[in-house]
Amino acid sequence: MYKKLIITHYQTGILIALFENNEIVELQYEDEKEQSLLGNIYVGRVKQVVKNINAAFLSFGEEQTGYYSLTDNRNPYFLNQKKNNIPVQGDLILVQVSKEPIKTKDATLTSHINLTGKYAVLTVGNSQMSISSKIQDENWKVSCRLICRPYCTEEYGFIIRTNAYQIDLEEIIKEIKELSIQYAAIKKEAVYLTAHSLVYQSPVSYLKDLRNIYDENVAEFITDDINIYNQFENFLKDQPELLQKLVLYKDPLLPLINLYSLSTVVERALKSKVWLKSGGYLVIEPTEALTVIDVNTGKCVIKKNVEETRQIINKEAAKEIAKQLRIRNISGIIIVDFINMDSEQATNELMAYFSTELRKDPIRTYLAGITNLGLAEVTRKKSRKSFMEQMKPKL
């Protein structure tokens, strides 16, 4: 599969577009004045402990509040002197943003700090050594475990990423050592910082995307901004296999935004109505609690019997819905109202096809089933804000 990542300026921020076989599959927007908090590490101060939900709310950064589960964080990393592991108002805790604020929800904070490299992830609170389930070579996994396991401690372990497969094990060990040194430096610095201080800033989203995309599947990383190009070049200085794929596009008469019709791509990704080739259309409506998608026959004039027509539109809609969830980064609960079909067999075939399309998404997406009212229920793991939320200040 031919992939390319386009990074360019759009309005007052950076637009990141991932293409697969010349078709847009993912969009991100990052306002240069409002960079993502995801992955940042702070000195958090406990504002309030809410016992009935077994959680605390911590202040961090610039007057921000984060949700901190006491169930999931049984061993907080306190930066003030403590005689027990029970957080109280005023305590200082080293925390990382594990989920960005989404809609009206606060950011989610954790003491299980993760530091991600190209080949490995340091995982605080999990002292095991794990290997990506996508790596199927058992002999390689045995060798990797044997070499890497001694670097795990009682405090942290490592996850070996898919990118590490068939890489020289010495390179993986080198990165593991660097992550261990980085974590030790973060802890050492945090002790001397005041509440709300930023201890570690995660790379900007387009650099993280570069780190997270498999090398062999990406042909080009293209930007027309010299500053972004220099950031990439510095980030990739020790990775010549990726550096050679970095392209600085130079054509003042035809900027990237026009070459790839990105303004049109953005406009379509923000519209609630999505037309299908058959003449049918989708209506995508985000709400506070979930996203509702309605499938309509629209202008469809396929000359077949009614049931066949419904089946054709529904199948086309299922494929397009799976694409739109990824492009718009819609997460949480999604309810889909397909066109009703008389045949139970046809409905089952549609759900099987829909499930197959959803599984193509790199983010975990699951078809839960059909409600008593005939609505399809889908869940998609929340990671970052949806594209609409990222663009909201600009709408």
Steps between C-alpha positions, in 0.01 A plus 500: 500500500643836391485758781606861526469750780436864408579770758424860413371828642123551502345817644682555833618145553648185352295258291612137487350277233575131450436358154482131410508422128428870433184494714467701820467276807592721798489869583640695793518868577721654764467868585850633556370701797317201654728200472384157612548409868505127433814339640616808692626442855420749778529562871131475591344634819203321657204741506232261620456135590155359418461179699170383354660464153841409643671775304681829545513817294841653450601842374788509253651719232328832437189484722390164363327224693544128445317185613720257696357154575605367839394151392742501207775688685559311823861617533514873422847648449491765776742789480433614857576297812233241581451224755245311289368464143175687559472831307361798688438859401825684434713195416737528205496204261700431184240436228472456125206597279365168369186646339444852376199700617216394269185710471404587860719231660822589678830352394583159650819482705703197602806410703564208264734706287586378150802620305477397136795444271515370147552137603393483866272654762607541863198418719502618862292281730536196277831322552439237231665479160238471225522474124248630247243233416537597132844337497442132420861379481531292820873438464568872472276569800686247714835659410365849562359407843825336602703810413258769621348355817805581724430871446159478669489616863250478785384848403464467124510262206495528122277431203683413180321668210415356160759735346772306683451177306819384326688806625844429644438415867788728597302793359202405715719470810652839424155659494390317816803644682420848368138475621622387845737797521222734384261374770767534772562860387126580510472373859811687608381829351141470626611504865623859463200636309192675633137394457360510144848499342551329165768236552498342154337615179394235254605557137250683278243273338659482155828380649317238705321388185835464331623280784185288503468421130673188375798586280435251222147628440585868463655615175523874575472756778427825317497856631531841338607676820873529561458519880297179506754341264784593738308352795455176308863496394618541860252240625619249239872566513568153644255326265642525146242252365227754582701813429528405134119504478477860621410742219503881503244604239588823316250654261372846597249490213334179623523454879428161659163621626390538134696209352308253719175705516531502878258790549232289331599196707464702822167648390356153428627361831309771688170463318224293657379367164712252305379395154537143375567401138163327480320828573433416863658701780607495864419755767765504774397684817729511806318553832626536856468130581541326163508539123193420292528399133190474283498322162259636238399393146527858372516518120561129451326377184642147471254299292472190711246377752469694825689249716796486261510880483507527880772239516719683245464835680559347845812318386640814341409694816674244724826540307476880503414514871812301586705749295335806654556379857873489428521823297303699760645304795155443646524301822287373786151367428371517142142411410425422134148496358528296181205476261270228632507169312229235508733201490683395817763331283565826313538683832747241628700521176510879530624484861770249404615730218489806729705320766763408240530863386528626860785259574714676238525798736837511685315635804299232681145514361232248593152424369308421819183380325147615416258649751135398532418802284727375220782749558862392461720575803869572445773596747832657402784554743553861601848632435514867410233756419286449193595701192190715548604581858853584385356738241222640719673827593534566126139426403 
